[in-house]
Amino acid sequence: MYNNNLIPIYSIVDYRKPEDENKAIQKLAEHRDMKLMVKEIGEKHGIEILSTEGNSHMGDFSYPKKDKQKLISLLDSYLKD
Protein backbone atom coordinates (compact mmCIF):
# COMPACT_ATOMS: atom_id res chain seq x y z
CA MET A 1 0.00 0.00 0.00
CA TYR A 2 1.25 3.45 -0.92
CA ASN A 3 0.09 6.97 -0.21
CA ASN A 4 -0.06 9.75 -2.83
CA ASN A 5 3.72 10.37 -2.62
CA LEU A 6 4.51 6.71 -3.46
CA ILE A 7 5.92 6.19 0.02
CA PRO A 8 4.87 2.91 1.62
CA ILE A 9 2.39 3.71 4.38
CA TYR A 10 3.69 0.84 6.50
CA SER A 11 7.23 2.28 6.55
CA ILE A 12 8.53 3.79 9.79
CA VAL A 13 11.22 5.71 7.89
CA ASP A 14 10.49 9.20 6.60
CA TYR A 15 12.32 9.13 3.27
CA ARG A 16 12.02 12.89 2.88
CA LYS A 17 14.51 13.49 5.71
CA PRO A 18 18.30 13.17 5.35
CA GLU A 19 19.48 9.72 6.36
CA ASP A 20 21.00 9.36 9.81
CA GLU A 21 23.63 7.05 8.36
CA ASN A 22 24.82 9.83 6.04
CA LYS A 23 25.23 12.16 9.00
CA ALA A 24 27.11 9.48 10.94
CA ILE A 25 29.40 8.77 7.99
CA GLN A 26 30.13 12.48 7.60
CA LYS A 27 30.95 12.85 11.31
CA LEU A 28 33.26 9.81 11.18
CA ALA A 29 35.07 11.22 8.14
CA GLU A 30 35.50 14.59 9.87
CA HIS A 31 36.81 12.83 12.99
CA ARG A 32 39.27 10.78 10.93
CA ASP A 33 40.49 13.86 9.07
CA MET A 34 41.06 15.81 12.30
CA LYS A 35 42.95 12.89 13.81
CA LEU A 36 45.14 12.57 10.71
CA MET A 37 45.76 16.34 10.74
CA VAL A 38 47.01 16.22 14.34
CA LYS A 39 49.29 13.29 13.51
CA GLU A 40 50.64 15.00 10.40
CA ILE A 41 51.35 18.30 12.18
CA GLY A 42 53.02 16.56 15.11
CA GLU A 43 55.17 14.32 12.95
CA LYS A 44 56.16 17.25 10.72
CA HIS A 45 57.62 18.90 13.83
CA GLY A 46 59.33 15.83 15.25
CA ILE A 47 56.65 14.64 17.66
CA GLU A 48 55.98 10.91 17.47
CA ILE A 49 52.22 10.45 17.49
CA LEU A 50 50.69 6.98 17.55
CA SER A 51 47.08 6.08 16.84
CA THR A 52 45.28 4.18 19.55
CA GLU A 53 42.98 1.28 18.73
CA GLY A 54 39.33 0.82 19.51
CA ASN A 55 37.73 3.07 22.08
CA SER A 56 40.87 3.57 24.12
CA HIS A 57 40.60 5.49 27.37
CA MET A 58 43.70 7.36 26.16
CA GLY A 59 41.80 9.02 23.31
CA ASP A 60 42.55 8.80 19.59
CA PHE A 61 46.33 9.08 19.74
CA SER A 62 49.23 9.13 22.12
CA TYR A 63 52.42 11.18 22.16
CA PRO A 64 55.34 11.70 24.56
CA LYS A 65 54.30 13.64 27.64
CA LYS A 66 57.31 15.91 27.25
CA ASP A 67 55.90 17.14 23.91
CA LYS A 68 52.44 18.05 25.21
CA GLN A 69 52.89 21.85 25.32
CA LYS A 70 54.77 21.86 22.02
CA LEU A 71 51.93 19.95 20.34
CA ILE A 72 49.29 22.24 21.85
CA SER A 73 51.18 25.33 20.64
CA LEU A 74 51.58 23.86 17.16
CA LEU A 75 47.89 23.01 16.89
CA ASP A 76 46.94 26.47 18.15
CA SER A 77 49.11 28.13 15.53
CA TYR A 78 47.73 25.94 12.71
CA LEU A 79 44.13 26.44 13.75
CA LYS A 80 44.48 30.23 14.08
CA ASP A 81 45.74 30.62 10.51
PDB file with one MODEL, atoms N, CA, C and O in Angstrom:
MODEL        1
ATOM      1  N   MET A   1       0.833  -1.185   0.000  1.00  0.00           N
ATOM      2  CA  MET A   1       0.000   0.000   0.000  1.00  0.00           C
ATOM      3  C   MET A   1       0.874   1.243   0.000  1.00  0.00           C
ATOM      4  O   MET A   1       1.873   1.315   0.716  1.00  0.00           O
ATOM      5  N   TYR A   2       0.492   2.211  -0.802  1.00  0.00           N
ATOM      6  CA  TYR A   2       1.253   3.447  -0.923  1.00  0.00           C
ATOM      7  C   TYR A   2       0.323   4.643  -0.762  1.00  0.00           C
ATOM      8  O   TYR A   2      -0.861   4.570  -1.091  1.00  0.00           O
ATOM      9  N   ASN A   3       0.869   5.742  -0.254  1.00  0.00           N
ATOM     10  CA  ASN A   3       0.086   6.969  -0.208  1.00  0.00           C
ATOM     11  C   ASN A   3       0.311   7.739  -1.505  1.00  0.00           C
ATOM     12  O   ASN A   3       0.923   7.205  -2.429  1.00  0.00           O
ATOM     13  N   ASN A   4      -0.161   8.966  -1.598  1.00  0.00           N
ATOM     14  CA  ASN A   4      -0.059   9.754  -2.833  1.00  0.00           C
ATOM     15  C   ASN A   4       1.370  10.067  -3.246  1.00  0.00           C
ATOM     16  O   ASN A   4       1.615  10.331  -4.423  1.00  0.00           O
ATOM     17  N   ASN A   5       2.317  10.047  -2.321  1.00  0.00           N
ATOM     18  CA  ASN A   5       3.719  10.367  -2.620  1.00  0.00           C
ATOM     19  C   ASN A   5       4.536   9.119  -2.951  1.00  0.00           C
ATOM     20  O   ASN A   5       5.764   9.180  -3.017  1.00  0.00           O
ATOM     21  N   LEU A   6       3.867   7.999  -3.157  1.00  0.00           N
ATOM     22  CA  LEU A   6       4.507   6.714  -3.459  1.00  0.00           C
ATOM     23  C   LEU A   6       5.463   6.266  -2.358  1.00  0.00           C
ATOM     24  O   LEU A   6       6.453   5.584  -2.622  1.00  0.00           O
ATOM     25  N   ILE A   7       5.159   6.651  -1.136  1.00  0.00           N
ATOM     26  CA  ILE A   7       5.918   6.190   0.023  1.00  0.00           C
ATOM     27  C   ILE A   7       5.076   5.118   0.704  1.00  0.00           C
ATOM     28  O   ILE A   7       3.898   5.341   0.982  1.00  0.00           O
ATOM     29  N   PRO A   8       5.663   3.967   0.971  1.00  0.00           N
ATOM     30  CA  PRO A   8       4.870   2.914   1.621  1.00  0.00           C
ATOM     31  C   PRO A   8       4.295   3.418   2.941  1.00  0.00           C
ATOM     32  O   PRO A   8       5.019   3.990   3.755  1.00  0.00           O
ATOM     33  N   ILE A   9       3.006   3.210   3.157  1.00  0.00           N
ATOM     34  CA  ILE A   9       2.390   3.715   4.383  1.00  0.00           C
ATOM     35  C   ILE A   9       2.759   2.874   5.599  1.00  0.00           C
ATOM     36  O   ILE A   9       2.561   3.314   6.731  1.00  0.00           O
ATOM     37  N   TYR A  10       3.284   1.690   5.389  1.00  0.00           N
ATOM     38  CA  TYR A  10       3.692   0.842   6.497  1.00  0.00           C
ATOM     39  C   TYR A  10       5.126   1.130   6.946  1.00  0.00           C
ATOM     40  O   TYR A  10       5.584   0.565   7.939  1.00  0.00           O
ATOM     41  N   SER A  11       5.833   1.995   6.234  1.00  0.00           N
ATOM     42  CA  SER A  11       7.230   2.285   6.548  1.00  0.00           C
ATOM     43  C   SER A  11       7.329   3.193   7.772  1.00  0.00           C
ATOM     44  O   SER A  11       6.539   4.126   7.921  1.00  0.00           O
ATOM     45  N   ILE A  12       8.292   2.922   8.641  1.00  0.00           N
ATOM     46  CA  ILE A  12       8.526   3.792   9.792  1.00  0.00           C
ATOM     47  C   ILE A  12       9.607   4.830   9.491  1.00  0.00           C
ATOM     48  O   ILE A  12       9.927   5.656  10.346  1.00  0.00           O
ATOM     49  N   VAL A  13      10.168   4.795   8.292  1.00  0.00           N
ATOM     50  CA  VAL A  13      11.216   5.712   7.887  1.00  0.00           C
ATOM     51  C   VAL A  13      10.602   6.830   7.059  1.00  0.00           C
ATOM     52  O   VAL A  13       9.842   6.573   6.125  1.00  0.00           O
ATOM     53  N   ASP A  14      10.932   8.072   7.401  1.00  0.00           N
ATOM     54  CA  ASP A  14      10.488   9.204   6.596  1.00  0.00           C
ATOM     55  C   ASP A  14      11.559   9.468   5.550  1.00  0.00           C
ATOM     56  O   ASP A  14      12.600  10.044   5.864  1.00  0.00           O
ATOM     57  N   TYR A  15      11.319   9.060   4.326  1.00  0.00           N
ATOM     58  CA  TYR A  15      12.316   9.133   3.269  1.00  0.00           C
ATOM     59  C   TYR A  15      12.586  10.554   2.797  1.00  0.00           C
ATOM     60  O   TYR A  15      13.504  10.780   2.008  1.00  0.00           O
ATOM     61  N   ARG A  16      11.805  11.504   3.266  1.00  0.00           N
ATOM     62  CA  ARG A  16      12.025  12.895   2.876  1.00  0.00           C
ATOM     63  C   ARG A  16      13.113  13.554   3.711  1.00  0.00           C
ATOM     64  O   ARG A  16      13.617  14.615   3.343  1.00  0.00           O
ATOM     65  N   LYS A  17      13.479  12.943   4.823  1.00  0.00           N
ATOM     66  CA  LYS A  17      14.508  13.493   5.710  1.00  0.00           C
ATOM     67  C   LYS A  17      15.875  12.922   5.335  1.00  0.00           C
ATOM     68  O   LYS A  17      15.972  11.807   4.823  1.00  0.00           O
ATOM     69  N   PRO A  18      16.948  13.713   5.600  1.00  0.00           N
ATOM     70  CA  PRO A  18      18.297  13.170   5.355  1.00  0.00           C
ATOM     71  C   PRO A  18      18.520  11.910   6.203  1.00  0.00           C
ATOM     72  O   PRO A  18      18.045  11.818   7.334  1.00  0.00           O
ATOM     73  N   GLU A  19      19.225  10.980   5.656  1.00  0.00           N
ATOM     74  CA  GLU A  19      19.481   9.721   6.355  1.00  0.00           C
ATOM     75  C   GLU A  19      20.438   9.911   7.523  1.00  0.00           C
ATOM     76  O   GLU A  19      21.454  10.594   7.391  1.00  0.00           O
ATOM     77  N   ASP A  20      20.124   9.319   8.646  1.00  0.00           N
ATOM     78  CA  ASP A  20      21.002   9.362   9.814  1.00  0.00           C
ATOM     79  C   ASP A  20      22.358   8.761   9.509  1.00  0.00           C
ATOM     80  O   ASP A  20      23.383   9.241   9.995  1.00  0.00           O
ATOM     81  N   GLU A  21      22.364   7.696   8.692  1.00  0.00           N
ATOM     82  CA  GLU A  21      23.630   7.048   8.356  1.00  0.00           C
ATOM     83  C   GLU A  21      24.558   8.015   7.617  1.00  0.00           C
ATOM     84  O   GLU A  21      25.770   8.000   7.830  1.00  0.00           O
ATOM     85  N   ASN A  22      23.992   8.850   6.755  1.00  0.00           N
ATOM     86  CA  ASN A  22      24.817   9.827   6.037  1.00  0.00           C
ATOM     87  C   ASN A  22      25.454  10.819   7.000  1.00  0.00           C
ATOM     88  O   ASN A  22      26.617  11.192   6.841  1.00  0.00           O
ATOM     89  N   LYS A  23      24.690  11.243   7.994  1.00  0.00           N
ATOM     90  CA  LYS A  23      25.227  12.159   9.003  1.00  0.00           C
ATOM     91  C   LYS A  23      26.334  11.473   9.799  1.00  0.00           C
ATOM     92  O   LYS A  23      27.371  12.077  10.074  1.00  0.00           O
ATOM     93  N   ALA A  24      26.117  10.221  10.166  1.00  0.00           N
ATOM     94  CA  ALA A  24      27.114   9.480  10.945  1.00  0.00           C
ATOM     95  C   ALA A  24      28.389   9.280  10.132  1.00  0.00           C
ATOM     96  O   ALA A  24      29.493   9.420  10.658  1.00  0.00           O
ATOM     97  N   ILE A  25      28.234   8.952   8.852  1.00  0.00           N
ATOM     98  CA  ILE A  25      29.401   8.766   7.989  1.00  0.00           C
ATOM     99  C   ILE A  25      30.181  10.064   7.866  1.00  0.00           C
ATOM    100  O   ILE A  25      31.411  10.061   7.914  1.00  0.00           O
ATOM    101  N   GLN A  26      29.468  11.177   7.706  1.00  0.00           N
ATOM    102  CA  GLN A  26      30.134  12.482   7.599  1.00  0.00           C
ATOM    103  C   GLN A  26      30.892  12.813   8.877  1.00  0.00           C
ATOM    104  O   GLN A  26      32.025  13.291   8.815  1.00  0.00           O
ATOM    105  N   LYS A  27      30.289  12.568  10.025  1.00  0.00           N
ATOM    106  CA  LYS A  27      30.955  12.846  11.305  1.00  0.00           C
ATOM    107  C   LYS A  27      32.186  11.966  11.474  1.00  0.00           C
ATOM    108  O   LYS A  27      33.217  12.437  11.954  1.00  0.00           O
ATOM    109  N   LEU A  28      32.097  10.701  11.091  1.00  0.00           N
ATOM    110  CA  LEU A  28      33.259   9.811  11.183  1.00  0.00           C
ATOM    111  C   LEU A  28      34.388  10.283  10.273  1.00  0.00           C
ATOM    112  O   LEU A  28      35.556  10.240  10.660  1.00  0.00           O
ATOM    113  N   ALA A  29      34.047  10.730   9.071  1.00  0.00           N
ATOM    114  CA  ALA A  29      35.065  11.220   8.136  1.00  0.00           C
ATOM    115  C   ALA A  29      35.732  12.480   8.689  1.00  0.00           C
ATOM    116  O   ALA A  29      36.949  12.632   8.592  1.00  0.00           O
ATOM    117  N   GLU A  30      34.938  13.382   9.268  1.00  0.00           N
ATOM    118  CA  GLU A  30      35.502  14.594   9.873  1.00  0.00           C
ATOM    119  C   GLU A  30      36.434  14.235  11.032  1.00  0.00           C
ATOM    120  O   GLU A  30      37.514  14.808  11.176  1.00  0.00           O
ATOM    121  N   HIS A  31      36.001  13.284  11.848  1.00  0.00           N
ATOM    122  CA  HIS A  31      36.806  12.832  12.995  1.00  0.00           C
ATOM    123  C   HIS A  31      38.137  12.249  12.509  1.00  0.00           C
ATOM    124  O   HIS A  31      39.199  12.575  13.038  1.00  0.00           O
ATOM    125  N   ARG A  32      38.062  11.384  11.497  1.00  0.00           N
ATOM    126  CA  ARG A  32      39.265  10.777  10.925  1.00  0.00           C
ATOM    127  C   ARG A  32      40.210  11.846  10.382  1.00  0.00           C
ATOM    128  O   ARG A  32      41.418  11.790  10.615  1.00  0.00           O
ATOM    129  N   ASP A  33      39.662  12.809   9.665  1.00  0.00           N
ATOM    130  CA  ASP A  33      40.489  13.855   9.075  1.00  0.00           C
ATOM    131  C   ASP A  33      41.168  14.714  10.138  1.00  0.00           C
ATOM    132  O   ASP A  33      42.331  15.087   9.981  1.00  0.00           O
ATOM    133  N   MET A  34      40.460  15.029  11.209  1.00  0.00           N
ATOM    134  CA  MET A  34      41.057  15.811  12.303  1.00  0.00           C
ATOM    135  C   MET A  34      42.183  15.021  12.972  1.00  0.00           C
ATOM    136  O   MET A  34      43.242  15.570  13.276  1.00  0.00           O
ATOM    137  N   LYS A  35      41.945  13.748  13.194  1.00  0.00           N
ATOM    138  CA  LYS A  35      42.953  12.886  13.807  1.00  0.00           C
ATOM    139  C   LYS A  35      44.204  12.823  12.928  1.00  0.00           C
ATOM    140  O   LYS A  35      45.325  12.944  13.422  1.00  0.00           O
ATOM    141  N   LEU A  36      44.004  12.636  11.629  1.00  0.00           N
ATOM    142  CA  LEU A  36      45.140  12.571  10.712  1.00  0.00           C
ATOM    143  C   LEU A  36      45.870  13.910  10.635  1.00  0.00           C
ATOM    144  O   LEU A  36      47.090  13.938  10.480  1.00  0.00           O
ATOM    145  N   MET A  37      45.140  15.014  10.741  1.00  0.00           N
ATOM    146  CA  MET A  37      45.759  16.336  10.736  1.00  0.00           C
ATOM    147  C   MET A  37      46.679  16.507  11.951  1.00  0.00           C
ATOM    148  O   MET A  37      47.804  16.988  11.820  1.00  0.00           O
ATOM    149  N   VAL A  38      46.199  16.114  13.118  1.00  0.00           N
ATOM    150  CA  VAL A  38      47.009  16.222  14.340  1.00  0.00           C
ATOM    151  C   VAL A  38      48.270  15.376  14.195  1.00  0.00           C
ATOM    152  O   VAL A  38      49.364  15.828  14.533  1.00  0.00           O
ATOM    153  N   LYS A  39      48.121  14.158  13.696  1.00  0.00           N
ATOM    154  CA  LYS A  39      49.286  13.286  13.510  1.00  0.00           C
ATOM    155  C   LYS A  39      50.280  13.909  12.530  1.00  0.00           C
ATOM    156  O   LYS A  39      51.485  13.913  12.781  1.00  0.00           O
ATOM    157  N   GLU A  40      49.778  14.427  11.425  1.00  0.00           N
ATOM    158  CA  GLU A  40      50.644  15.003  10.396  1.00  0.00           C
ATOM    159  C   GLU A  40      51.396  16.231  10.923  1.00  0.00           C
ATOM    160  O   GLU A  40      52.596  16.372  10.689  1.00  0.00           O
ATOM    161  N   ILE A  41      50.700  17.105  11.623  1.00  0.00           N
ATOM    162  CA  ILE A  41      51.347  18.300  12.181  1.00  0.00           C
ATOM    163  C   ILE A  41      52.412  17.903  13.188  1.00  0.00           C
ATOM    164  O   ILE A  41      53.534  18.408  13.151  1.00  0.00           O
ATOM    165  N   GLY A  42      52.056  16.993  14.091  1.00  0.00           N
ATOM    166  CA  GLY A  42      53.021  16.565  15.105  1.00  0.00           C
ATOM    167  C   GLY A  42      54.251  15.930  14.493  1.00  0.00           C
ATOM    168  O   GLY A  42      55.377  16.261  14.865  1.00  0.00           O
ATOM    169  N   GLU A  43      54.045  15.032  13.565  1.00  0.00           N
ATOM    170  CA  GLU A  43      55.172  14.324  12.955  1.00  0.00           C
ATOM    171  C   GLU A  43      56.035  15.266  12.121  1.00  0.00           C
ATOM    172  O   GLU A  43      57.251  15.090  12.042  1.00  0.00           O
ATOM    173  N   LYS A  44      55.411  16.262  11.500  1.00  0.00           N
ATOM    174  CA  LYS A  44      56.160  17.249  10.719  1.00  0.00           C
ATOM    175  C   LYS A  44      57.131  18.031  11.604  1.00  0.00           C
ATOM    176  O   LYS A  44      58.161  18.517  11.134  1.00  0.00           O
ATOM    177  N   HIS A  45      56.792  18.145  12.886  1.00  0.00           N
ATOM    178  CA  HIS A  45      57.615  18.902  13.828  1.00  0.00           C
ATOM    179  C   HIS A  45      58.349  18.003  14.812  1.00  0.00           C
ATOM    180  O   HIS A  45      58.763  18.449  15.881  1.00  0.00           O
ATOM    181  N   GLY A  46      58.506  16.741  14.448  1.00  0.00           N
ATOM    182  CA  GLY A  46      59.332  15.833  15.246  1.00  0.00           C
ATOM    183  C   GLY A  46      58.671  15.229  16.463  1.00  0.00           C
ATOM    184  O   GLY A  46      59.367  14.735  17.351  1.00  0.00           O
ATOM    185  N   ILE A  47      57.365  15.250  16.537  1.00  0.00           N
ATOM    186  CA  ILE A  47      56.653  14.635  17.663  1.00  0.00           C
ATOM    187  C   ILE A  47      56.088  13.301  17.185  1.00  0.00           C
ATOM    188  O   ILE A  47      55.308  13.253  16.234  1.00  0.00           O
ATOM    189  N   GLU A  48      56.482  12.230  17.847  1.00  0.00           N
ATOM    190  CA  GLU A  48      55.975  10.910  17.474  1.00  0.00           C
ATOM    191  C   GLU A  48      54.561  10.745  18.015  1.00  0.00           C
ATOM    192  O   GLU A  48      54.340  10.749  19.226  1.00  0.00           O
ATOM    193  N   ILE A  49      53.617  10.600  17.106  1.00  0.00           N
ATOM    194  CA  ILE A  49      52.218  10.448  17.489  1.00  0.00           C
ATOM    195  C   ILE A  49      51.743   9.099  16.983  1.00  0.00           C
ATOM    196  O   ILE A  49      51.890   8.777  15.804  1.00  0.00           O
ATOM    197  N   LEU A  50      51.175   8.320  17.880  1.00  0.00           N
ATOM    198  CA  LEU A  50      50.691   6.982  17.546  1.00  0.00           C
ATOM    199  C   LEU A  50      49.175   6.932  17.686  1.00  0.00           C
ATOM    200  O   LEU A  50      48.615   7.479  18.636  1.00  0.00           O
ATOM    201  N   SER A  51      48.521   6.280  16.744  1.00  0.00           N
ATOM    202  CA  SER A  51      47.076   6.078  16.838  1.00  0.00           C
ATOM    203  C   SER A  51      46.785   5.008  17.870  1.00  0.00           C
ATOM    204  O   SER A  51      47.499   4.010  17.964  1.00  0.00           O
ATOM    205  N   THR A  52      45.736   5.221  18.641  1.00  0.00           N
ATOM    206  CA  THR A  52      45.280   4.182  19.555  1.00  0.00           C
ATOM    207  C   THR A  52      44.275   3.316  18.802  1.00  0.00           C
ATOM    208  O   THR A  52      43.841   3.673  17.707  1.00  0.00           O
ATOM    209  N   GLU A  53      43.915   2.202  19.376  1.00  0.00           N
ATOM    210  CA  GLU A  53      42.979   1.285  18.726  1.00  0.00           C
ATOM    211  C   GLU A  53      41.707   1.167  19.546  1.00  0.00           C
ATOM    212  O   GLU A  53      41.722   1.238  20.775  1.00  0.00           O
ATOM    213  N   GLY A  54      40.606   0.985  18.830  1.00  0.00           N
ATOM    214  CA  GLY A  54      39.330   0.817  19.509  1.00  0.00           C
ATOM    215  C   GLY A  54      38.923   2.088  20.231  1.00  0.00           C
ATOM    216  O   GLY A  54      39.309   3.188  19.837  1.00  0.00           O
ATOM    217  N   ASN A  55      38.158   1.934  21.267  1.00  0.00           N
ATOM    218  CA  ASN A  55      37.732   3.068  22.083  1.00  0.00           C
ATOM    219  C   ASN A  55      38.632   3.178  23.306  1.00  0.00           C
ATOM    220  O   ASN A  55      38.196   2.979  24.440  1.00  0.00           O
ATOM    221  N   SER A  56      39.882   3.495  23.053  1.00  0.00           N
ATOM    222  CA  SER A  56      40.871   3.573  24.124  1.00  0.00           C
ATOM    223  C   SER A  56      40.540   4.693  25.099  1.00  0.00           C
ATOM    224  O   SER A  56      40.067   5.757  24.701  1.00  0.00           O
ATOM    225  N   HIS A  57      40.789   4.450  26.359  1.00  0.00           N
ATOM    226  CA  HIS A  57      40.602   5.491  27.372  1.00  0.00           C
ATOM    227  C   HIS A  57      41.627   6.615  27.205  1.00  0.00           C
ATOM    228  O   HIS A  57      41.493   7.684  27.801  1.00  0.00           O
ATOM    229  N   MET A  58      42.652   6.358  26.386  1.00  0.00           N
ATOM    230  CA  MET A  58      43.696   7.359  26.156  1.00  0.00           C
ATOM    231  C   MET A  58      43.286   8.375  25.085  1.00  0.00           C
ATOM    232  O   MET A  58      43.968   9.384  24.908  1.00  0.00           O
ATOM    233  N   GLY A  59      42.210   8.132  24.388  1.00  0.00           N
ATOM    234  CA  GLY A  59      41.797   9.018  23.308  1.00  0.00           C
ATOM    235  C   GLY A  59      42.141   8.414  21.966  1.00  0.00           C
ATOM    236  O   GLY A  59      42.235   7.194  21.833  1.00  0.00           O
ATOM    237  N   ASP A  60      42.332   9.268  20.964  1.00  0.00           N
ATOM    238  CA  ASP A  60      42.554   8.801  19.592  1.00  0.00           C
ATOM    239  C   ASP A  60      44.016   8.593  19.246  1.00  0.00           C
ATOM    240  O   ASP A  60      44.340   7.872  18.302  1.00  0.00           O
ATOM    241  N   PHE A  61      44.897   9.220  20.003  1.00  0.00           N
ATOM    242  CA  PHE A  61      46.327   9.079  19.735  1.00  0.00           C
ATOM    243  C   PHE A  61      47.106   9.314  21.012  1.00  0.00           C
ATOM    244  O   PHE A  61      46.594   9.864  21.987  1.00  0.00           O
ATOM    245  N   SER A  62      48.350   8.886  20.982  1.00  0.00           N
ATOM    246  CA  SER A  62      49.232   9.126  22.121  1.00  0.00           C
ATOM    247  C   SER A  62      50.514   9.772  21.611  1.00  0.00           C
ATOM    248  O   SER A  62      50.882   9.623  20.446  1.00  0.00           O
ATOM    249  N   TYR A  63      51.175  10.480  22.490  1.00  0.00           N
ATOM    250  CA  TYR A  63      52.420  11.185  22.163  1.00  0.00           C
ATOM    251  C   TYR A  63      53.221  11.314  23.453  1.00  0.00           C
ATOM    252  O   TYR A  63      52.663  11.180  24.542  1.00  0.00           O
ATOM    253  N   PRO A  64      54.522  11.571  23.342  1.00  0.00           N
ATOM    254  CA  PRO A  64      55.342  11.704  24.556  1.00  0.00           C
ATOM    255  C   PRO A  64      54.856  12.874  25.420  1.00  0.00           C
ATOM    256  O   PRO A  64      54.566  13.960  24.918  1.00  0.00           O
ATOM    257  N   LYS A  65      54.777  12.628  26.708  1.00  0.00           N
ATOM    258  CA  LYS A  65      54.302  13.644  27.644  1.00  0.00           C
ATOM    259  C   LYS A  65      55.138  14.919  27.567  1.00  0.00           C
ATOM    260  O   LYS A  65      54.621  16.023  27.736  1.00  0.00           O
ATOM    261  N   LYS A  66      56.414  14.756  27.313  1.00  0.00           N
ATOM    262  CA  LYS A  66      57.311  15.912  27.254  1.00  0.00           C
ATOM    263  C   LYS A  66      56.963  16.860  26.096  1.00  0.00           C
ATOM    264  O   LYS A  66      57.338  18.033  26.117  1.00  0.00           O
ATOM    265  N   ASP A  67      56.245  16.346  25.090  1.00  0.00           N
ATOM    266  CA  ASP A  67      55.897  17.145  23.911  1.00  0.00           C
ATOM    267  C   ASP A  67      54.499  17.745  23.971  1.00  0.00           C
ATOM    268  O   ASP A  67      54.035  18.333  22.994  1.00  0.00           O
ATOM    269  N   LYS A  68      53.830  17.604  25.098  1.00  0.00           N
ATOM    270  CA  LYS A  68      52.441  18.053  25.207  1.00  0.00           C
ATOM    271  C   LYS A  68      52.289  19.542  24.883  1.00  0.00           C
ATOM    272  O   LYS A  68      51.485  19.900  24.021  1.00  0.00           O
ATOM    273  N   GLN A  69      53.034  20.404  25.547  1.00  0.00           N
ATOM    274  CA  GLN A  69      52.894  21.846  25.317  1.00  0.00           C
ATOM    275  C   GLN A  69      53.308  22.244  23.905  1.00  0.00           C
ATOM    276  O   GLN A  69      52.709  23.134  23.303  1.00  0.00           O
ATOM    277  N   LYS A  70      54.336  21.577  23.383  1.00  0.00           N
ATOM    278  CA  LYS A  70      54.769  21.859  22.017  1.00  0.00           C
ATOM    279  C   LYS A  70      53.649  21.522  21.031  1.00  0.00           C
ATOM    280  O   LYS A  70      53.370  22.297  20.117  1.00  0.00           O
ATOM    281  N   LEU A  71      53.010  20.369  21.217  1.00  0.00           N
ATOM    282  CA  LEU A  71      51.926  19.951  20.335  1.00  0.00           C
ATOM    283  C   LEU A  71      50.744  20.909  20.448  1.00  0.00           C
ATOM    284  O   LEU A  71      50.155  21.285  19.435  1.00  0.00           O
ATOM    285  N   ILE A  72      50.398  21.300  21.647  1.00  0.00           N
ATOM    286  CA  ILE A  72      49.294  22.242  21.846  1.00  0.00           C
ATOM    287  C   ILE A  72      49.591  23.566  21.140  1.00  0.00           C
ATOM    288  O   ILE A  72      48.721  24.118  20.465  1.00  0.00           O
ATOM    289  N   SER A  73      50.798  24.068  21.291  1.00  0.00           N
ATOM    290  CA  SER A  73      51.178  25.327  20.640  1.00  0.00           C
ATOM    291  C   SER A  73      51.131  25.204  19.122  1.00  0.00           C
ATOM    292  O   SER A  73      50.653  26.106  18.434  1.00  0.00           O
ATOM    293  N   LEU A  74      51.625  24.088  18.603  1.00  0.00           N
ATOM    294  CA  LEU A  74      51.583  23.860  17.157  1.00  0.00           C
ATOM    295  C   LEU A  74      50.148  23.836  16.637  1.00  0.00           C
ATOM    296  O   LEU A  74      49.833  24.475  15.633  1.00  0.00           O
ATOM    297  N   LEU A  75      49.286  23.100  17.323  1.00  0.00           N
ATOM    298  CA  LEU A  75      47.894  23.013  16.893  1.00  0.00           C
ATOM    299  C   LEU A  75      47.211  24.373  16.973  1.00  0.00           C
ATOM    300  O   LEU A  75      46.432  24.734  16.091  1.00  0.00           O
ATOM    301  N   ASP A  76      47.501  25.122  18.027  1.00  0.00           N
ATOM    302  CA  ASP A  76      46.940  26.473  18.154  1.00  0.00           C
ATOM    303  C   ASP A  76      47.351  27.340  16.975  1.00  0.00           C
ATOM    304  O   ASP A  76      46.525  28.048  16.399  1.00  0.00           O
ATOM    305  N   SER A  77      48.632  27.282  16.617  1.00  0.00           N
ATOM    306  CA  SER A  77      49.105  28.134  15.525  1.00  0.00           C
ATOM    307  C   SER A  77      48.489  27.713  14.190  1.00  0.00           C
ATOM    308  O   SER A  77      48.148  28.572  13.377  1.00  0.00           O
ATOM    309  N   TYR A  78      48.342  26.416  13.952  1.00  0.00           N
ATOM    310  CA  TYR A  78      47.733  25.940  12.711  1.00  0.00           C
ATOM    311  C   TYR A  78      46.253  26.310  12.640  1.00  0.00           C
ATOM    312  O   TYR A  78      45.750  26.693  11.584  1.00  0.00           O
ATOM    313  N   LEU A  79      45.578  26.194  13.747  1.00  0.00           N
ATOM    314  CA  LEU A  79      44.127  26.442  13.755  1.00  0.00           C
ATOM    315  C   LEU A  79      43.790  27.925  13.689  1.00  0.00           C
ATOM    316  O   LEU A  79      42.705  28.292  13.238  1.00  0.00           O
ATOM    317  N   LYS A  80      44.703  28.782  14.132  1.00  0.00           N
ATOM    318  CA  LYS A  80      44.483  30.232  14.079  1.00  0.00           C
ATOM    319  C   LYS A  80      44.656  30.783  12.678  1.00  0.00           C
ATOM    320  O   LYS A  80      44.058  31.801  12.328  1.00  0.00           O
ATOM    321  N   ASP A  81      45.475  30.113  11.874  1.00  0.00           N
ATOM    322  CA  ASP A  81      45.737  30.615  10.509  1.00  0.00           C
ATOM    323  C   ASP A  81      44.586  30.419   9.579  1.00  0.00           C
ATOM    324  O   ASP A  81      44.668  30.792   8.409  1.00  0.00           O
TER     325      ASP A  81
ENDMDL
END
